[in-house]
Amino acid sequence: MAQIEVDLPDRITGELNRLVESGEFLNRERAVEDLLQRGVSAYDIEEEPTEEMDSDLFTQTVEDQQDPAMQEGGSDDEPTF
């Protein structure tokens, strides 16, 4: 198990002590471990496939556009707005 050293503000240390004393956690080490795990889990975002991220957005937008001259449909010469 990796060990890290962290300096915590007094208010956080007080909250940890209060949680341990109230029986929420067995000891301070377990409290820190559990709370860190919950925090990390909150940021556990599924990664999107890299194929979508690699596509060129400008090129895709240009490819999605249609040339009005190539469209089938009305043959009237009146302009449309």
Secondary structure, 3 states (H helix, E strand, C coil): CCCCCCCCCHHHHHHHHHHHHCCCCCCHHHHHHHHHHHHHHHCCCCCCCHHHHHCCHHHHHHHHCCCHHHCCCCCCCCCCC
